Amino acid sequence: MLISELVKKTGLSKDTIRFYEKMGLITAQERQAGTRIYKDYGEATVERLAMISQGKGLGFKLNEIKQLMEEWHTVAMPKAEQIQVIERKLEEVTQKMQQLGGIKTYLLDKLDKLKDDI
């Protein structure tokens, strides 16, 4: 599929898709049509982009996602190490949630005080 089709299927921008390709997170096959060369993305690319989006949503950095995808798809990373990576990331997410909870409490208190002054 062409990049425009990939944009429609994933909701990502062309720039984002090109950036991920430049980083080596996804690949495309080149296809010639007349004098023009097009990039052709397979269905596996849609799945990889979904994994990237999910990983980003969970707080993984793009370099971490790339490393994990490379290692997991080549079965180079033992399951015990995969578990450690996920547990470490879960701990980071838990800490961020606690920090956000503190910020939320502060903002709610501030809002209540402002409303009381009206």
Buried (B, 14 or more C-beta within 10 A) or exposed (E): BEBEEBBEBBEBEEEBBBBBBEEEBBEBEEEEEEEEEEBEBBEEBBEBBEBBBEBEEEEBEBEBBBBBBEBBEEEEBEEEEEEEBEEEBEEEEEEEEEEEEEEEEEEEEEEEEEEEEE
